[in-house]
Amino acid sequence: MLGLAKRLKVKILQASTSEVYGDPSVHPQTEDHWGNVNPIGPRSCYDEGKRCAETLFCDYRRQHNVSIKIARIFNTYGPRMHPNDGRVVSNFIVQALRGHDITIYGDGLQTRAFCYVDDLIEGMVRLMQSPEDITGPLNLGNPSEITMRELAELVIELTGSRSKIVHRSLPQDDPRQRRPDISRANIDLKWAPQTPLHRGLVQTIAYFEQLLGSACHQGQPEASHAFGSA
C-alpha cells in the first residue's frame, strides 16, 4: 500500500492502535511513549505488527516523501460491531441480553477508555484533512477511563439483565491501564470525542437487541449459528 501511495503520489492513512503501548509504563499514554511490549508473547503479533507498520510509514515519509497520517486508535465501540469479535463491549452486551454470565478476566480493576465510533471517524477525517506537516502518530480515543467491573455493571443496568458477573484468569500481557492523552489531537485537529459512554452504550445495545432478535426470529438463537464461529 505504501508503494502504491508512492507511485500515485497520494496521501495514506495507517489505522494504528493503542496496543503499540503494550502494558504501558506511562499513564495516560502520550505519543512519545515508546511502549512496554513483550515482542514474543501471545499478543505480540498484533502489537509488533502495528509498530512495524508505523516504522514503514515513517521510513516512506523520510525516504520518498510519501504523505502519511498515523492514527493510534484506542478502544472503539458502537453499532455494527460483530457479536463474536471478542471485544469487551460486544461480549458484555451479548452476554447480558442473553441472560448469560458476564465474563471478566482478572479482578476487573483493569481500565480502558472507550470511544464511540462516530467520534473516531470524525477524528480520522480531520486527520486526513490536516496540513501536510501533521503526520502523527496521533492518539484518537476517549480519555474517560472506566474499569471492566464498572463497565459490566453499567451494561447490566442499561439492558435490565439478570446476568451475574463471573471472573476468569487474566490473559498474559493484558494491559492493566489504558487511557489516551489526546492533547495533540485537541491542538492539531481541534478534536475531542463528544459522545458520553452512557449514550453510546444505549445506541449500541439497541443495535444488538435488533440483531439478536432478528436471529431468534429466524430460528437461530445461538450466535455460533447466526453469525459464524468466533
Secondary structure, 3 states (H helix, E strand, C coil): CHHHHHHHCCCEEEEEEHHHHECCCCCCECCCCCCECCCCCCCHHHHHHHHHHHHHHHHHHHHHCCCEEEEEECCEECCCCCCCCCCHHHHHHHHHHHCCCEEEECCCCCEEECEEHHHHHHHHHHHHCCCCCCCCCEEECCCCEEEHHHHHHHHHHHHCCCCCEEEECCCCCCCCCCCECCHHHHHHHCCCCCCCHHHHHHHHHHHHHHHHHHHHHCCCCCHHHHCCCC
